[in-house]
Amino acid sequence: MIALTKGQYTVRPARSGADLRAAQRLRARAFLGRTVGDVLDRDAFDAKCLHVLVEDRTTGRLACCFRLLPLQSGAEIERSYSAQFYDLSGLAAFPGRMVELGRFCIDPDLHDPDILRVAWAAMTRYVDDNGVEMLFGCSSFSGTRTETYLDSFAMLAARHIAPRRWRPRVKAPAVFDFARQLRSRVPDAKRAMLRMPPLLRTYLLMGGWVSDHAVVDRQLDTLHVFTGIEIAAIPDTRKRLLRAVADAVPHRRDTDAIPT
């Protein structure tokens, strides 16, 4: 895993149990709204993943975190977190290396767009260095009220549904079948993008695609869609922009990363 610095932010892998707990604490704030006491968001997948921290190097504050689960090919897709919620049997035929991006969150009190930029710079470097051919994960909308996001889901249905050969099928007990229910709705583009999660907006700008349904996750109080991006399909102009950011950032390899 590569550590890097851009402006006031440093990206590095978690190196200790304390680092992992800091990430779990931020996740609890971001996903569960828990700010009192030492409440942690944790699950069995934490032990299988590489955890990445984005810190403000002037204050030491944790600004963002995410975790990565590498897979050698689609034959290992059932090991992923996403496979709990989606039937991913179509992706079992994917021949190249994959990585699942999970639990991505930014400190709810911070609104600096450079945080997302430096996180993507780190992911771009990881993808390039490890020959990853597909990046995937669950992209979450806050809350479970589907009516809040109808324009966003209508836009996804109209423009961004996964290719049929890779398309996830329904597995979770509670889903919002937006591709079918909103197929006649014309989305308000401005409202749709305003309410689209920032991480998902970035995926879509790179040519990413989503499942045709959203899972209603009441444990995390989110609606989420399976999201994938084939690295070879990213537009050349977008690849150049991403790599320009990643290549402009001083970096070093860090061999002390966990999973713990």
Beta strands, then each sheet from edge to edge (+ up, - down):
strand 1: 2-6
strand 2: 9-13
strand 3: 50-56
strand 4: 62-71
strand 5: 86-87
strand 6: 98-106
strand 7: 134-142
strand 8: 169-170
strand 9: 175-176
strand 10: 209-210
strand 11: 214-217
strand 12: 222-230
strand 13: 251-253
sheet 1: 9+ 11- 12+ 7- 6- 4+ 3- 2+ 1- 13+
sheet 2: 5+ 8-
sheet 3: 9+ 11- 12+ 10-
end
